[in-house]
Amino acid sequence: RVTLLELMMVKVSDKSSVTSEEVNVFIRHADFLAVCFQEKCGAVLKLTAAADTEDEEALVTIRLLDVLCEMTSNNSQLEHLQAFSGLLETAVDTLRLTHLAGKQTVNIFTATHAVTGQEEISHPAVGFKSHLIRLIGNLCYKNKENQDKV
């Protein structure tokens, strides 16, 4: 699943060679990806308690967030995802929970806390909070209703 999401990420981020037919396919799949993210977003929080950084559900959720960020960076998919029920609320709630989890344990979600001495830790959740903020910002872009919610 992670590999499939990485392939989607490459295709979505390559805006120059995407046909209108492919854009329509992305829009149809955007709902599915948003629902998957909403259902699985709590899996990333488990990474704070476990020493296991290879939790497959958490890795899938991190990649889902990456794909949603790229999709909301594209105007043709942005409006569809801005209107998607509950995605913004889920992103804001998850941001609150990751912020609290980062205060209670070692903060694995930001790069500033992932450096010990000269050695950098390459934890898969590093940058998760910044991607949540990017998604929230994209969902609020030129959308007064979503801005008011946040």
Disulfide bonds with the S-S distance in Angstrom:
none
